Amino acid sequence: MNTTRSSCPPSFRTFGLAVQAMVVLANNEQNCPSCILAEKLQSEASLMRKIMAQLARAGLIETREGRDGGYRLSRPASSIKLSEIYTALYIGTEMCRAIGDAAGNHPFGLKMKAAFDGLAAELEESMLDVLSKHTVAEYVDQAFS
């Protein structure tokens, strides 16, 4: 599991916005700026820039600055798995931390934290397995047909 901290808050909402942004990019032939993505997704442009930065660092999108700048997919939507987006945003790391935070630092809580680590790892494995079966292209077809 990757422990690098992201510049945007890892959450399932962030993941949902990232998938939607990728779907919009897949349906766009030109570069798409963050303000257009934010408007389309009814989100904040600054949050979208943070999400897009994570996706760019993972190599899922390309960025271009300037008047005609914006974002575009780095490869065909049919080859971008949802598990790659999930991993790029470090969602699993946040989930594991949140589950562990529910237990205290007393003897029982410490035992529960250890138990939760195993559960979180199993959940992460299952999540990645499911997400690896789906691509951005599937959602383009659903959203724009």
Number of C-alpha atoms within 10 A of each C-alpha: 11 11 9 10 12 15 13 18 17 20 17 15 11 19 21 13 21 23 19 19 25 28 23 23 23 21 17 13 10 13 17 19 21 23 17 15 24 18 11 12 16 11 14 13 17 13 17 23 20 17 24 27 21 22 24 18 12 15 14 21 18 18 17 13 10 6 7 11 14 21 25 25 23 15 13 12 20 14 11 19 20 22 18 17 24 24 18 24 31 22 21 24 20 17 18 20 14 12 15 19 13 12 17 13 12 9 10 10 15 14 13 17 21 12 12 19 15 12 14 19 16 11 15 17 13 12 14 17 12 11 15 16 10 16 21 23 20 13 19 19 11 9 12 9 6
